[in-house]
Amino acid sequence: DTEVTQTPKHLVMGMTNKKSLKCEQHMGHRAMYWYKQKAKKPPELMFVYSYEKLSINESVPSRFSPECPNSSLLNLHLHALQPEDSALYLCASSQDHRANGYTFGSGTRLTVV
Amino acid sequence: KNEVEQSPQNLTAQEGEFITINCSYSVGISALHWLQQHPGGGIVSLFMLSSGKKKHGRLIATINIQEKHSSLHITASHPRDSAVYICAVNFNTGNQFYFGTGTSLTVIP
């Protein structure tokens, strides 16, 4: 298995909802990443987990809460989002902290209404 | 300062044309990636380079470490090549990716 799988592919949520995005890989990668991408812009790094510990938080608002329950799974919990949070959320993984074997998921298209 | 610059920003080509997209970066890197993203879609990694040249089908990627420059070439372009192509680098300083602003390619039949 050489993929990073993200679910759901599309999500529409209200500003008072709580939802979660899921990212899974079975390549034995020990670093996992969340990115946010707005239309016609490059991805922006949100969080980095290395060996299941949060190593980088790029000053992301607390309404986004990452979780890494094990080395294969990365979640992004969403609560009280704003319409401007609507974007493509991409997950990626790599073999180690040196970013070898970097692999992206296909993303979750999030719309906040 | 860690910077990645891509050119051109937008490119329109006729089917069959040879296409080149360029990427320059500011300081030493451990690896450079060329990525492809179709409209509304996820990102697919095309190549990872740390030196030399790689070829996959009609795609060729080269990197010149001394000049801090990489190119992505597409031979015999086809409308299905229409996508955004993004250069991303790992600088020697860490494990983060730094992305170029992307090149939006449209290939007209």
Backbone of each chain as ProteinMPNN parsed JSONL, in Angstrom:
{"seq_chain_A": "DTEVTQTPKHLVMGMTNKKSLKCEQHMGHRAMYWYKQKAKKPPELMFVYSYEKLSINESVPSRFSPECPNSSLLNLHLHALQPEDSALYLCASSQDHRANGYTFGSGTRLTVV", "coords_chain_A": {"N_chain_A": [[0.843, -1.184, 0.0], [0.779, 2.049, -1.042], [-0.311, 4.472, -0.528], [-1.801, 7.521, 0.707], [-4.666, 7.867, 2.431], [-7.546, 9.791, 2.524], [-10.438, 10.74, 4.29], [-13.633, 12.322, 4.878], [-14.124, 12.704, 1.27], [-15.47, 14.963, 0.515], [-16.967, 17.546, 2.447], [-19.556, 19.222, 4.017], [-20.301, 21.605, 6.366], [-21.947, 23.197, 9.125], [-21.475, 26.279, 10.964], [-21.7, 25.758, 13.641], [-21.241, 23.148, 13.943], [-19.504, 20.065, 14.844], [-16.934, 18.281, 13.455], [-14.814, 15.731, 11.97], [-11.786, 15.209, 10.181], [-10.147, 12.588, 8.49], [-7.085, 10.809, 8.136], [-5.073, 8.34, 6.716], [-2.378, 6.054, 6.574], [-0.415, 3.273, 5.485], [2.249, 2.8, 5.165], [4.28, 2.698, 6.888], [5.29, 5.121, 7.507], [6.625, 7.723, 9.565], [6.21, 10.376, 9.951], [3.676, 12.804, 9.717], [1.431, 15.088, 8.113], [-0.629, 18.014, 8.076], [-2.149, 20.106, 5.69], [-3.501, 23.183, 4.474], [-5.292, 24.339, 1.717], [-6.158, 27.022, -0.223], [-8.135, 28.196, -3.01], [-6.329, 28.381, -6.015], [-3.911, 28.828, -4.772], [-0.765, 27.891, -3.261], [-0.345, 24.969, -1.115], [-0.651, 25.43, 2.449], [1.229, 24.856, 5.299], [-0.073, 23.32, 8.212], [0.088, 21.581, 10.527], [2.575, 19.378, 11.905], [3.273, 16.068, 12.621], [5.566, 14.05, 14.246], [6.757, 10.925, 14.758], [4.414, 10.395, 16.18], [4.116, 12.564, 17.804], [3.247, 15.966, 18.244], [5.037, 18.185, 16.379], [5.246, 20.534, 14.975], [3.272, 23.403, 14.929], [1.734, 25.603, 13.054], [0.848, 28.151, 14.112], [-1.945, 27.791, 14.148], [-5.451, 28.392, 14.393], [-7.34, 27.545, 17.374], [-9.7, 26.281, 16.805], [-9.172, 24.31, 15.074], [-8.099, 21.12, 15.679], [-5.589, 18.878, 15.975], [-4.954, 15.324, 15.963], [-3.121, 12.414, 16.727], [-3.59, 9.294, 16.895], [-2.231, 6.891, 16.489], [0.624, 5.511, 14.724], [-0.259, 5.258, 12.136], [-2.422, 6.827, 11.646], [-4.022, 9.946, 11.357], [-5.86, 12.573, 12.592], [-8.04, 15.401, 12.095], [-9.712, 17.524, 14.002], [-12.614, 19.473, 13.906], [-14.182, 22.43, 14.886], [-16.618, 24.879, 15.416], [-16.109, 26.372, 13.064], [-15.347, 28.911, 10.586], [-16.767, 30.524, 7.673], [-14.587, 31.31, 6.062], [-12.787, 29.323, 6.47], [-13.26, 27.408, 4.665], [-11.905, 25.23, 2.353], [-9.431, 23.181, 0.642], [-8.285, 20.45, 2.365], [-5.34, 18.935, 2.93], [-3.591, 15.957, 3.526], [-0.424, 14.559, 4.31], [2.343, 12.26, 4.255], [5.555, 11.094, 5.403], [8.632, 9.229, 5.34], [10.281, 9.823, 7.472], [11.554, 12.393, 9.673], [13.061, 13.728, 7.857], [11.669, 13.923, 5.61], [11.683, 12.018, 3.554], [10.333, 10.074, 0.883], [7.931, 11.424, 0.57], [4.439, 11.659, 0.496], [1.308, 12.591, -0.747], [-2.133, 12.827, 0.228], [-5.399, 12.745, -1.374], [-7.03, 14.711, -0.489], [-9.529, 16.567, 1.418], [-12.379, 18.23, 0.545], [-13.601, 20.952, 2.024], [-16.472, 22.696, 2.992], [-17.743, 25.402, 4.659], [-20.716, 26.488, 5.995]], "CA_chain_A": [[0.0, 0.0, 0.0], [1.646, 3.224, -1.172], [-1.201, 5.623, -0.578], [-2.355, 8.214, 1.856], [-6.121, 7.88, 2.213], [-8.25, 10.806, 3.306], [-11.898, 10.684, 4.29], [-14.34, 12.118, 3.619], [-13.591, 13.48, 0.154], [-16.179, 16.237, 0.559], [-17.669, 17.763, 3.709], [-20.226, 20.509, 4.211], [-20.65, 21.703, 7.779], [-22.366, 24.488, 9.641], [-20.503, 26.91, 11.859], [-21.824, 25.239, 15.007], [-21.009, 21.694, 13.928], [-18.203, 19.453, 15.114], [-16.654, 17.2, 12.508], [-13.417, 15.316, 11.946], [-11.177, 14.696, 8.962], [-9.309, 11.428, 8.803], [-5.995, 10.522, 7.208], [-4.521, 7.033, 7.071], [-1.337, 5.483, 5.7], [0.126, 2.003, 5.968], [3.579, 2.668, 4.562], [5.281, 2.743, 7.946], [5.815, 6.484, 7.645], [6.579, 8.185, 10.945], [5.871, 11.801, 9.99], [2.426, 13.09, 9.023], [1.281, 16.535, 7.962], [-1.862, 18.617, 7.585], [-2.031, 21.343, 4.936], [-4.72, 23.835, 4.019], [-5.071, 24.963, 0.418], [-7.214, 27.838, -0.805], [-8.135, 28.134, -4.468], [-5.271, 29.035, -6.774], [-2.782, 29.112, -3.888], [-0.079, 26.663, -2.838], [-0.727, 24.5, 0.222], [-0.024, 26.048, 3.62], [1.398, 23.884, 6.366], [-0.787, 23.581, 9.467], [0.632, 20.791, 11.633], [3.453, 18.251, 11.616], [3.477, 15.073, 13.66], [6.747, 13.219, 14.033], [6.715, 9.825, 15.734], [3.151, 10.536, 16.902], [4.114, 13.749, 18.656], [3.115, 17.21, 17.506], [6.33, 18.863, 16.36], [5.075, 21.872, 14.425], [1.938, 23.984, 14.835], [1.987, 26.881, 12.398], [-0.061, 29.186, 14.641], [-3.282, 27.492, 13.64], [-6.475, 28.668, 15.42], [-7.691, 26.384, 18.189], [-10.871, 25.581, 16.264], [-8.606, 23.131, 14.417], [-7.402, 20.349, 16.7], [-5.079, 17.636, 15.398], [-4.778, 14.176, 16.86], [-2.426, 11.3, 16.085], [-3.811, 8.189, 17.822], [-1.176, 5.903, 16.284], [1.543, 5.914, 13.657], [-0.89, 5.15, 10.817], [-3.662, 7.594, 11.6], [-3.968, 11.356, 11.749], [-7.181, 13.198, 12.525], [-8.145, 16.844, 12.294], [-11.027, 17.792, 14.566], [-13.065, 20.802, 13.513], [-15.261, 22.921, 15.751], [-16.909, 26.316, 15.344], [-15.363, 26.947, 11.944], [-15.863, 30.077, 9.897], [-16.818, 30.303, 6.213], [-13.27, 31.468, 5.433], [-12.032, 28.075, 6.638], [-13.56, 26.537, 3.522], [-10.658, 25.011, 1.611], [-9.026, 21.783, 0.471], [-7.382, 20.058, 3.437], [-4.488, 17.865, 2.43], [-2.738, 15.219, 4.458], [0.746, 13.956, 3.679], [3.193, 11.521, 5.173], [6.9, 10.821, 4.92], [9.263, 8.142, 6.092], [10.884, 10.308, 8.71], [11.547, 13.852, 9.799], [13.774, 14.301, 6.724], [10.691, 14.045, 4.523], [11.868, 11.049, 2.487], [9.125, 9.344, 0.482], [6.773, 12.283, 0.806], [3.25, 11.23, -0.248], [0.113, 13.371, -0.433], [-3.468, 12.319, 0.021], [-6.181, 13.474, -2.38], [-7.636, 15.876, 0.143], [-10.941, 16.706, 1.761], [-12.907, 19.549, 0.166], [-14.46, 21.387, 3.132], [-17.262, 23.912, 2.82], [-18.385, 25.824, 5.904], [-21.86, 27.339, 5.628]], "C_chain_A": [[0.885, 1.243, 0.0], [0.829, 4.5, -1.177], [-1.434, 6.239, 0.79], [-3.849, 8.405, 1.574], [-6.774, 8.897, 3.128], [-9.749, 10.61, 3.175], [-12.458, 11.759, 5.212], [-13.682, 12.904, 2.49], [-14.221, 14.87, 0.11], [-16.909, 16.332, 1.9], [-18.262, 19.166, 3.706], [-20.664, 20.558, 5.66], [-21.071, 23.119, 8.145], [-21.363, 25.006, 10.657], [-20.596, 26.4, 13.291], [-21.523, 23.738, 15.088], [-19.632, 21.326, 14.46], [-18.041, 18.295, 14.15], [-15.173, 16.85, 12.596], [-13.016, 14.879, 10.555], [-10.207, 13.587, 9.362], [-8.262, 11.218, 7.715], [-5.317, 9.238, 7.659], [-3.45, 6.62, 6.068], [-0.783, 4.234, 6.357], [1.465, 1.723, 5.317], [4.674, 2.65, 5.614], [5.916, 4.106, 8.107], [5.645, 6.971, 9.066], [6.353, 9.679, 11.064], [4.601, 12.013, 9.173], [2.114, 14.57, 9.147], [-0.16, 16.884, 7.583], [-1.536, 19.932, 6.888], [-3.43, 21.876, 4.633], [-4.407, 24.522, 2.695], [-6.3, 25.718, -0.038], [-7.045, 27.826, -2.325], [-7.002, 28.97, -5.059], [-4.077, 29.461, -5.912], [-2.047, 27.82, -3.59], [-0.545, 26.225, -1.453], [0.026, 25.24, 1.321], [0.045, 25.006, 4.735], [0.622, 24.309, 7.606], [-0.066, 22.897, 10.634], [1.58, 19.724, 11.078], [3.488, 17.357, 12.843], [4.683, 14.228, 13.278], [6.792, 12.18, 15.147], [5.568, 10.04, 16.737], [3.123, 11.702, 17.881], [4.029, 14.995, 17.778], [4.441, 17.958, 17.556], [6.235, 20.276, 15.807], [3.586, 22.226, 14.416], [2.147, 25.385, 14.292], [0.948, 27.93, 12.798], [-1.483, 29.027, 14.116], [-4.311, 27.781, 14.745], [-6.936, 27.395, 16.119], [-8.961, 25.686, 17.724], [-10.457, 24.388, 15.384], [-7.782, 22.378, 15.458], [-6.905, 19.037, 16.111], [-4.947, 16.552, 16.467], [-4.089, 13.072, 16.096], [-2.518, 10.099, 17.01], [-2.76, 7.073, 17.707], [-0.385, 6.295, 15.036], [0.916, 5.885, 12.272], [-2.019, 6.15, 10.605], [-3.444, 9.02, 12.094], [-5.351, 11.947, 11.555], [-7.051, 14.713, 12.633], [-9.57, 17.132, 12.74], [-11.374, 19.258, 14.349], [-14.231, 21.231, 14.393], [-15.388, 24.427, 15.608], [-16.103, 26.991, 14.244], [-16.102, 28.146, 11.354], [-15.917, 29.803, 8.394], [-15.458, 30.447, 5.537], [-12.355, 30.268, 5.639], [-12.32, 27.083, 5.515], [-12.32, 26.445, 2.638], [-10.507, 23.519, 1.332], [-8.013, 21.477, 1.578], [-6.649, 18.8, 2.992], [-3.686, 17.259, 3.568], [-1.556, 14.673, 3.667], [1.501, 13.16, 4.727], [4.568, 11.354, 4.551], [7.563, 9.826, 5.85], [9.758, 8.609, 7.45], [10.879, 11.829, 8.693], [12.318, 14.511, 8.665], [12.935, 14.303, 5.464], [10.99, 13.126, 3.336], [10.549, 10.338, 2.162], [7.848, 10.134, 0.687], [5.612, 11.886, -0.102], [2.051, 12.047, 0.218], [-1.135, 12.521, -0.573], [-4.204, 13.177, -1.002], [-6.955, 14.646, -1.796], [-9.094, 15.702, 0.505], [-11.352, 18.122, 1.406], [-13.926, 19.956, 1.217], [-15.164, 22.686, 2.776], [-17.967, 24.209, 4.136], [-19.492, 26.818, 5.557], [-22.473, 27.988, 6.883]], "O_chain_A": [[1.652, 1.462, 0.937], [1.237, 5.5, -1.767], [-1.294, 5.61, 1.838], [-4.228, 9.035, 0.587], [-6.585, 8.875, 4.344], [-10.264, 10.347, 2.088], [-11.837, 12.085, 6.223], [-12.771, 13.692, 2.74], [-13.573, 15.838, -0.289], [-17.405, 15.334, 2.421], [-17.579, 20.153, 3.434], [-21.334, 19.641, 6.134], [-20.613, 24.099, 7.556], [-20.512, 24.263, 11.147], [-19.665, 26.589, 14.074], [-21.55, 23.144, 16.166], [-18.723, 22.154, 14.518], [-18.914, 17.434, 14.045], [-14.384, 17.567, 13.21], [-13.798, 14.258, 9.835], [-9.552, 13.637, 10.403], [-8.525, 11.424, 6.53], [-5.02, 9.067, 8.841], [-3.603, 6.816, 4.863], [-0.688, 4.129, 7.58], [1.784, 0.588, 4.964], [5.858, 2.594, 5.282], [6.951, 4.245, 8.759], [4.64, 6.674, 9.711], [6.309, 10.204, 12.177], [4.461, 11.472, 8.076], [2.47, 15.223, 10.128], [-0.821, 16.138, 6.86], [-0.774, 20.756, 7.393], [-4.4, 21.123, 4.549], [-3.389, 25.201, 2.562], [-7.365, 25.129, -0.22], [-5.982, 27.498, -2.853], [-6.759, 30.106, -4.65], [-3.323, 30.357, -6.292], [-2.648, 26.747, -3.658], [-1.084, 27.035, -0.699], [1.182, 25.627, 1.151], [-0.951, 24.362, 5.066], [0.642, 25.473, 8.006], [0.336, 23.547, 11.599], [1.419, 19.238, 9.959], [3.705, 17.824, 13.962], [4.804, 13.758, 12.147], [6.856, 12.52, 16.328], [5.73, 9.891, 17.948], [2.207, 11.811, 18.695], [4.649, 15.072, 16.718], [4.916, 18.324, 18.632], [7.061, 21.127, 16.139], [2.753, 21.447, 13.954], [2.674, 26.255, 14.986], [0.267, 28.512, 11.954], [-2.129, 29.989, 13.701], [-4.072, 27.453, 15.907], [-6.925, 26.31, 15.536], [-9.268, 24.596, 18.207], [-11.291, 23.566, 15.004], [-6.865, 22.946, 16.052], [-7.711, 18.168, 15.778], [-4.847, 16.816, 17.666], [-4.427, 12.812, 14.941], [-1.626, 9.89, 17.832], [-2.439, 6.402, 18.688], [-0.693, 7.29, 14.38], [1.487, 6.426, 11.326], [-2.516, 6.296, 9.488], [-2.778, 9.26, 13.102], [-5.94, 11.834, 10.481], [-6.082, 15.234, 13.187], [-10.516, 17.002, 11.962], [-10.56, 20.154, 14.572], [-15.164, 20.458, 14.611], [-14.399, 25.157, 15.67], [-15.494, 28.04, 14.455], [-17.291, 28.358, 11.587], [-15.191, 28.943, 7.896], [-15.197, 29.775, 4.539], [-11.274, 30.198, 5.054], [-11.685, 26.031, 5.435], [-11.76, 27.461, 2.228], [-11.341, 22.707, 1.732], [-7.003, 22.169, 1.708], [-7.249, 17.76, 2.72], [-3.178, 17.958, 4.445], [-1.686, 14.362, 2.483], [1.323, 13.359, 5.929], [4.732, 11.458, 3.335], [7.127, 9.607, 6.981], [9.668, 7.889, 8.444], [10.283, 12.461, 7.821], [12.25, 15.73, 8.511], [13.418, 14.64, 4.383], [10.584, 13.431, 2.215], [9.756, 10.041, 3.055], [6.794, 9.555, 0.951], [5.774, 11.785, -1.318], [1.804, 12.182, 1.417], [-1.187, 11.606, -1.394], [-3.695, 14.208, -1.441], [-7.476, 15.48, -2.536], [-9.794, 14.832, -0.013], [-10.767, 19.092, 1.887], [-15.004, 19.367, 1.294], [-14.542, 23.645, 2.321], [-18.699, 23.371, 4.662], [-19.252, 27.843, 4.92], [-23.443, 28.738, 6.779]]}, "seq_chain_B": "KNEVEQSPQNLTAQEGEFITINCSYSVGISALHWLQQHPGGGIVSLFMLSSGKKKHGRLIATINIQEKHSSLHITASHPRDSAVYICAVNFNTGNQFYFGTGTSLTVIP", "coords_chain_B": {"N_chain_B": [[17.138, 33.251, 3.652], [14.374, 31.135, 3.079], [13.267, 30.449, -0.031], [11.166, 29.781, -2.837], [10.84, 29.93, -6.244], [8.8, 29.948, -9.089], [8.393, 29.657, -12.637], [6.795, 29.758, -15.88], [3.928, 31.581, -14.457], [1.491, 31.071, -15.616], [0.623, 29.074, -18.401], [-0.053, 28.387, -21.715], [-0.473, 25.984, -24.161], [-0.265, 24.413, -27.399], [-1.555, 21.246, -28.311], [0.835, 18.679, -28.422], [3.084, 20.249, -28.265], [6.341, 20.985, -26.857], [7.014, 21.415, -23.499], [8.244, 23.511, -20.905], [8.799, 24.043, -17.512], [9.982, 26.079, -14.936], [11.968, 26.171, -11.915], [13.342, 27.846, -9.211], [15.446, 28.113, -6.346], [16.483, 29.27, -3.092], [18.427, 28.555, -1.118], [20.491, 25.832, 0.161], [19.265, 22.509, -0.463], [17.677, 19.416, 0.543], [16.057, 17.855, -0.975], [14.05, 18.047, -3.959], [10.778, 18.383, -5.138], [8.509, 17.677, -7.748], [5.187, 18.341, -8.291], [1.806, 17.525, -9.187], [-1.363, 18.896, -9.729], [-4.666, 18.495, -10.429], [-7.58, 20.428, -11.374], [-9.52, 21.136, -8.544], [-8.658, 18.848, -7.361], [-6.609, 16.381, -5.557], [-3.109, 16.269, -4.664], [-0.515, 14.974, -6.628], [2.508, 13.31, -6.53], [5.075, 13.761, -8.79], [7.864, 13.626, -9.29], [10.774, 13.11, -7.258], [13.725, 14.717, -6.618], [17.2, 14.793, -6.011], [19.507, 15.109, -7.296], [20.779, 15.371, -10.673], [18.831, 13.824, -13.194], [15.543, 12.745, -14.005], [13.218, 10.525, -15.583], [9.932, 9.89, -16.637], [7.805, 8.34, -18.557], [6.359, 10.718, -20.619], [7.378, 12.779, -19.211], [10.028, 14.71, -17.918], [12.416, 15.475, -15.502], [14.812, 17.712, -14.286], [17.662, 18.696, -12.359], [19.872, 21.186, -11.183], [22.178, 21.419, -8.936], [24.224, 23.2, -8.218], [23.466, 25.574, -9.476], [21.065, 25.926, -8.277], [18.528, 25.242, -9.37], [15.752, 23.886, -11.087], [14.082, 22.041, -13.662], [11.01, 21.118, -15.21], [10.005, 19.125, -17.788], [7.69, 18.538, -20.392], [7.076, 16.36, -22.895], [5.574, 16.163, -26.16], [2.951, 17.272, -25.515], [-0.348, 16.936, -24.085], [-3.917, 17.408, -23.918], [-4.798, 16.246, -21.475], [-2.71, 16.74, -19.806], [-3.166, 19.156, -18.732], [-3.107, 21.065, -15.9], [-2.161, 22.138, -12.568], [1.185, 22.653, -11.884], [3.499, 22.128, -9.411], [6.365, 23.137, -7.739], [8.248, 21.96, -5.064], [10.272, 22.185, -2.188], [12.542, 20.628, 0.121], [14.313, 22.242, 2.403], [17.674, 22.218, 3.666], [17.485, 22.777, 6.301], [15.356, 21.568, 7.627], [12.283, 19.55, 7.977], [10.176, 20.569, 6.6], [8.075, 21.342, 3.775], [8.577, 23.703, 1.248], [6.674, 25.534, -0.879], [6.496, 26.378, -4.345], [4.68, 28.889, -6.209], [3.249, 27.678, -8.125], [2.492, 26.55, -11.472], [0.136, 27.102, -13.837], [-1.007, 25.082, -16.253], [-2.377, 24.879, -19.449], [-3.353, 22.839, -22.01], [-4.186, 22.972, -25.288], [-6.391, 21.358, -27.537]], "CA_chain_B": [[15.679, 33.125, 3.6], [13.966, 30.01, 2.25], [12.316, 30.87, -1.05], [11.019, 28.964, -4.037], [10.203, 30.706, -7.304], [8.444, 29.191, -10.283], [7.976, 30.405, -13.818], [5.884, 30.891, -15.763], [2.763, 31.35, -13.599], [0.458, 30.504, -16.48], [1.18, 28.608, -19.664], [-0.995, 27.76, -22.64], [0.271, 25.339, -25.248], [-0.994, 23.576, -28.339], [-1.279, 19.821, -28.179], [2.029, 18.239, -29.129], [4.225, 21.12, -27.994], [7.285, 20.694, -25.78], [6.752, 22.391, -22.428], [9.234, 23.603, -19.826], [8.457, 24.826, -16.325], [11.224, 26.288, -14.19], [11.898, 26.378, -10.466], [14.597, 28.274, -8.591], [15.35, 28.183, -4.895], [17.445, 30.254, -2.591], [19.523, 27.997, -0.319], [20.692, 24.397, -0.037], [18.111, 21.647, -0.255], [17.906, 17.981, 0.603], [15.309, 17.246, -2.081], [13.083, 18.885, -4.666], [9.662, 17.594, -5.652], [7.545, 18.221, -8.696], [3.857, 17.865, -7.952], [0.754, 17.846, -10.148], [-2.683, 19.006, -9.121], [-5.753, 18.808, -11.345], [-8.549, 21.325, -10.746], [-10.353, 20.564, -7.497], [-8.158, 17.539, -6.968], [-5.481, 16.267, -4.656], [-1.763, 16.453, -5.222], [0.199, 13.764, -6.992], [3.941, 13.542, -6.651], [5.604, 13.282, -10.059], [9.274, 13.302, -9.138], [11.602, 13.644, -6.196], [15.084, 14.82, -7.129], [18.254, 15.421, -5.232], [20.569, 15.394, -8.256], [20.666, 14.759, -11.989], [17.693, 13.846, -14.098], [14.654, 11.582, -13.96], [12.26, 10.478, -16.686], [8.808, 8.97, -16.463], [6.915, 8.547, -19.698], [6.643, 11.956, -21.364], [7.832, 13.784, -18.26], [11.445, 14.686, -17.575], [12.765, 16.485, -14.511], [16.251, 17.884, -14.107], [18.039, 19.614, -11.29], [21.261, 21.632, -11.135], [22.359, 21.795, -7.525], [25.098, 24.378, -8.122], [22.716, 26.756, -9.889], [19.829, 25.965, -7.499], [17.503, 25.37, -10.395], [15.197, 22.642, -11.613], [13.095, 22.179, -14.734], [10.112, 20.019, -15.545], [9.692, 19.147, -19.214], [6.658, 17.636, -20.886], [7.195, 16.19, -24.35], [4.323, 15.805, -26.851], [1.904, 17.599, -24.535], [-1.696, 16.451, -24.374], [-4.879, 18.122, -23.055], [-4.906, 15.693, -20.119], [-1.626, 17.299, -18.993], [-3.627, 20.431, -18.158], [-3.109, 20.952, -14.44], [-1.194, 23.023, -11.93], [2.429, 21.965, -11.553], [4.059, 22.813, -8.251], [7.703, 22.775, -7.282], [8.322, 22.045, -3.605], [11.609, 21.781, -1.757], [12.943, 20.471, 1.518], [15.589, 22.874, 2.653], [18.519, 21.44, 4.577], [17.212, 23.187, 7.676], [14.286, 20.868, 8.339], [11.458, 18.609, 7.224], [9.026, 21.206, 5.983], [8.063, 21.663, 2.376], [8.311, 25.072, 0.814], [6.061, 25.389, -2.189], [6.393, 27.463, -5.301], [3.313, 29.371, -6.393], [2.579, 26.833, -9.1], [2.334, 26.929, -12.88], [-1.119, 26.59, -14.371], [-0.803, 24.68, -17.652], [-3.533, 24.495, -20.267], [-2.976, 22.323, -23.313], [-5.355, 23.095, -26.172], [-6.352, 20.337, -28.6]], "C_chain_B": [[15.309, 31.992, 2.647], [12.914, 30.446, 1.254], [12.336, 29.921, -2.223], [10.263, 29.796, -5.067], [9.972, 29.827, -8.515], [8.108, 30.137, -11.416], [7.735, 29.438, -14.978], [4.747, 30.584, -14.782], [1.649, 30.685, -14.366], [1.082, 30.158, -17.824], [0.091, 27.946, -20.483], [-0.215, 27.222, -23.816], [-0.679, 24.593, -26.155], [-0.605, 22.117, -28.106], [-0.06, 19.455, -29.016], [3.267, 19.073, -28.832], [5.075, 20.59, -26.837], [7.164, 21.806, -24.741], [7.859, 22.333, -21.394], [8.706, 24.517, -18.729], [9.7, 24.891, -15.46], [10.98, 26.558, -12.72], [13.288, 26.769, -9.969], [14.402, 28.39, -7.096], [16.586, 28.868, -4.345], [18.64, 29.651, -1.852], [19.537, 26.478, -0.511], [19.483, 23.559, 0.331], [18.552, 20.203, -0.083], [17.159, 17.265, -0.521], [14.369, 18.269, -2.697], [12.03, 17.972, -5.261], [8.926, 18.381, -6.725], [6.214, 17.529, -8.46], [2.874, 18.299, -9.023], [-0.574, 17.883, -9.425], [-3.696, 19.384, -10.195], [-6.796, 19.64, -10.623], [-9.446, 20.611, -9.743], [-9.837, 19.261, -6.933], [-7.011, 17.583, -5.981], [-4.166, 16.388, -5.408], [-1.13, 15.096, -5.476], [1.675, 14.103, -7.131], [4.441, 12.939, -7.952], [7.048, 12.804, -9.912], [9.791, 13.822, -7.803], [13.052, 13.576, -6.678], [16.015, 15.347, -6.054], [19.468, 15.714, -6.11], [20.156, 14.839, -9.612], [19.325, 14.928, -12.672], [16.862, 12.591, -13.887], [13.644, 11.685, -15.083], [11.17, 9.474, -16.353], [7.824, 9.252, -17.586], [7.313, 9.8, -20.456], [7.18, 13.072, -20.461], [9.31, 13.588, -17.947], [11.684, 15.793, -16.551], [14.274, 16.509, -14.347], [16.499, 18.835, -12.946], [19.517, 19.923, -11.386], [21.49, 22.198, -9.742], [23.183, 23.079, -7.407], [24.342, 25.649, -8.453], [21.41, 26.905, -9.124], [18.617, 26.146, -8.425], [17.057, 23.986, -10.858], [14.212, 22.964, -12.721], [12.272, 20.91, -14.851], [9.754, 20.17, -17.022], [8.581, 18.148, -19.504], [6.814, 17.557, -22.402], [5.843, 15.773, -24.916], [3.125, 16.045, -25.946], [0.515, 17.226, -25.045], [-2.664, 17.213, -23.47], [-4.997, 17.557, -21.645], [-3.739, 16.113, -19.22], [-2.027, 18.61, -18.339], [-3.83, 20.263, -16.655], [-2.234, 22.07, -13.897], [0.013, 22.181, -11.534], [3.148, 22.788, -10.486], [5.435, 22.245, -7.939], [7.723, 22.935, -5.765], [9.679, 21.519, -3.161], [11.655, 21.543, -0.261], [14.284, 21.164, 1.657], [16.367, 22.07, 3.688], [18.2, 21.694, 6.037], [16.114, 22.385, 8.364], [13.444, 19.988, 7.447], [10.241, 19.248, 6.588], [9.221, 21.327, 4.481], [7.87, 23.157, 2.204], [7.859, 24.985, -0.631], [6.287, 26.619, -3.05], [4.934, 27.83, -5.497], [2.566, 28.585, -7.458], [2.559, 27.421, -10.497], [1.061, 26.282, -13.386], [-0.958, 26.341, -15.861], [-2.126, 24.313, -18.295], [-3.023, 24.055, -21.619], [-4.225, 22.255, -24.181], [-5.272, 22.054, -27.277], [-6.092, 20.96, -29.956]], "O_chain_B": [[15.855, 31.892, 1.548], [11.793, 30.778, 1.638], [13.365, 29.335, -2.562], [9.176, 30.303, -4.791], [10.845, 29.057, -8.915], [7.617, 31.247, -11.209], [8.397, 28.403, -15.059], [4.618, 29.448, -14.325], [0.94, 29.832, -13.832], [1.961, 30.866, -18.316], [-0.605, 27.052, -20.003], [0.61, 27.925, -24.4], [-1.764, 24.187, -25.739], [0.533, 21.81, -27.75], [0.063, 19.866, -30.17], [4.385, 18.644, -29.12], [4.599, 19.857, -25.969], [7.207, 22.99, -25.074], [8.352, 21.259, -21.047], [8.23, 25.621, -18.993], [10.39, 23.889, -15.269], [9.944, 27.093, -12.326], [14.28, 26.105, -10.271], [13.314, 28.728, -6.63], [17.594, 29.026, -5.034], [19.749, 30.175, -1.947], [18.717, 25.918, -1.238], [18.772, 23.846, 1.294], [19.642, 19.812, -0.5], [17.577, 16.197, -0.967], [13.95, 19.226, -2.047], [12.344, 16.921, -5.819], [8.747, 19.594, -6.616], [6.126, 16.302, -8.433], [3.077, 19.314, -9.69], [-0.877, 17.012, -8.609], [-3.604, 20.453, -10.798], [-6.899, 19.577, -9.398], [-10.06, 19.594, -10.066], [-10.504, 18.631, -6.113], [-6.509, 18.646, -5.616], [-4.132, 16.582, -6.623], [-1.203, 14.191, -4.645], [2.034, 15.082, -7.784], [4.257, 11.747, -8.198], [7.401, 11.712, -10.358], [9.316, 14.832, -7.284], [13.537, 12.523, -7.09], [15.656, 16.238, -5.285], [20.353, 16.475, -5.718], [19.302, 13.957, -9.703], [18.761, 16.022, -12.721], [17.396, 11.513, -13.624], [13.256, 12.781, -15.49], [11.43, 8.376, -15.861], [7.108, 10.254, -17.576], [8.458, 9.938, -20.887], [7.406, 14.189, -20.924], [9.781, 12.469, -17.74], [11.206, 16.916, -16.719], [14.927, 15.467, -14.279], [15.656, 19.664, -12.604], [20.328, 19.033, -11.642], [21.055, 23.304, -9.418], [22.873, 23.945, -6.588], [24.535, 26.68, -7.81], [20.71, 27.903, -9.296], [17.815, 27.067, -8.272], [17.855, 23.06, -11.0], [13.585, 24.024, -12.722], [12.753, 19.799, -14.628], [9.262, 21.215, -17.448], [8.54, 17.057, -18.936], [6.698, 18.563, -23.102], [5.059, 15.109, -24.238], [2.372, 15.118, -25.646], [0.246, 17.203, -26.246], [-2.286, 17.624, -22.373], [-5.268, 18.306, -20.707], [-3.769, 15.873, -18.013], [-1.306, 19.122, -17.482], [-4.619, 19.432, -16.205], [-1.646, 22.844, -14.652], [-0.131, 21.123, -10.921], [3.371, 23.988, -10.648], [5.63, 21.031, -7.887], [7.258, 23.949, -5.245], [10.175, 20.526, -3.694], [10.923, 22.158, 0.514], [15.281, 20.718, 1.089], [15.785, 21.334, 4.485], [18.595, 20.922, 6.911], [15.948, 22.505, 9.578], [13.816, 19.7, 6.309], [9.362, 18.545, 6.088], [10.342, 21.403, 3.977], [7.097, 23.789, 2.925], [8.553, 24.442, -1.49], [6.275, 27.749, -2.564], [4.048, 27.139, -4.994], [1.373, 28.806, -7.669], [2.605, 28.638, -10.676], [0.924, 25.059, -13.366], [-0.792, 27.28, -16.641], [-2.9, 23.528, -17.746], [-2.335, 24.812, -22.303], [-5.192, 21.569, -23.851], [-4.218, 21.876, -27.889], [-6.027, 20.25, -30.959]]}, "name": "protein", "num_of_chains": 2, "seq": "DTEVTQTPKHLVMGMTNKKSLKCEQHMGHRAMYWYKQKAKKPPELMFVYSYEKLSINESVPSRFSPECPNSSLLNLHLHALQPEDSALYLCASSQDHRANGYTFGSGTRLTVVKNEVEQSPQNLTAQEGEFITINCSYSVGISALHWLQQHPGGGIVSLFMLSSGKKKHGRLIATINIQEKHSSLHITASHPRDSAVYICAVNFNTGNQFYFGTGTSLTVIP"}
